[in-house]
Every structure is written in structure tokens, then in C-alpha cells.
């Protein structure tokens, strides 16, 4: 066992769901990868020690690492529904505009992942659009910026939102934040702030520091916003 692996092993807490321990674990995980890469898989040492279920999404896949897994398919139809809602509500916006905007970010987005993503351009860009718009619309509905329909099952099943929160903060379940920002700008509502909407969503399941300063707070992805290395 290398010195780095030994250091990681010493911080592992098997079967722990405590957020403080989990945050420390993720921080240590990120130190292992190259500085130029922001989206990586969890090192096998950690997934073996803590159990792979701690690092894989439970009900929703965000990004390419877990796309297409059977147990995550149930949310895909909701992603398409939320995308239609976003487009129909935004004057002058259509799916072609979204594809054009995100295709221009494709190479930059691919470079954010620590391994080659074996998806064709259309499938990769479609994934970024579906996942990004789903996150943005979910944050808006949760914050009350957009009304949630009475028959929206994601808001009639209150147990599902805390699971979303856990899934959205898993290292292997991320898309670059600049993709979210681009999609957000194309559909922005008056006086809306993406970082605030995201943090308000997580704050309901994971109380954040009272003195957190939003102005200038940036991150490489959603998880990065909540870690101490998120820059303000």
C-alpha cells in the first residue's frame, strides 16, 4: 500500500453517513486526482472500504459515469418533462438553441472528466442539456420561482427530495458548473441567482453555515460549492 493509499485508508469510516466525515472523504479523494481534472471517479480503495453504494447515485444519474443504468431510468422521463417546461416558459428559446450553446462547450466539458467519455457528440450534449435543465428547474420549483404542477410526482413524494440531495452531491454524479451557468443564462428569470437557488435546495436537507457569502462563490461543480475549497 502506497503512502497516499495509507493516508486515505486512515480517514475512511465504514458505513458512515455523517456529512462531516463524508465531506472529509471527498476532499481527500479530490486531492488524489490531477489538478487539471475536476470530475473523477472515486478511487477504488475508498469505494471498496466504504461500500460502492456510498458513491453511486440511488435514483438519478447526473453526468456520464452512471448514465444508462437500469435503476436510474425512472427519472429520465421527468428530465424530459422539466426540459419541455423550461423551453415552453422561455420566450424565443428552443431545443436547437440549447444544443448550439452546449455543443460549443463540448470539448471543454469533456476535458473536465478524468477518463474518456464514450458518447457521441449528440448523446453527450443531450445528456448535459437534460441533466442541467433538470437540476435548474428542480431548484426553481423547490424555491417557488416556478410553480410546481399539482400532479408533479417529484413534489408529491416528499421523501424523494432528500435522496436527490444526496445524489447531487456524489463525486461521480456531476456535470461542470459552467454548463449549468450557460443553461441558466439562456432561461434566467428576473432577479434569479443560480448559486443561491442551488444552495437553498441543499440547505433544506443539509443545513449550511449561517454566514455563507454568496457573492463571488464559485465551484467546479455542485459538490464543489459546498466544500471548503469553494471560492468566495
TAQUICOR-V793477 format. One record per run of one state. SS is the DSSP state (hx for helix, st for strand, lp for the rest). FROM is the first residue (numbers start at 1). TO is the last residue. If there is no record, write none. Layout:
BEGIN
SS;FROM;TO, SS;FROM;TO
END
This chain:
BEGIN
lp;1;2, hx;3;11, lp;12;18, hx;19;32, lp;33;38, st;39;39, lp;40;43, hx;44;50, lp;51;51, hx;52;54, lp;55;69, hx;70;89, lp;90;94, hx;95;103, lp;104;105, hx;106;110, lp;111;112, st;113;113, lp;114;120, hx;121;143, lp;144;152, hx;153;156, lp;157;158, hx;159;168, lp;169;176, hx;177;186, lp;187;193, hx;194;205, lp;206;217, st;218;218, lp;219;221, hx;222;226, lp;227;230, st;231;231, lp;232;232
END
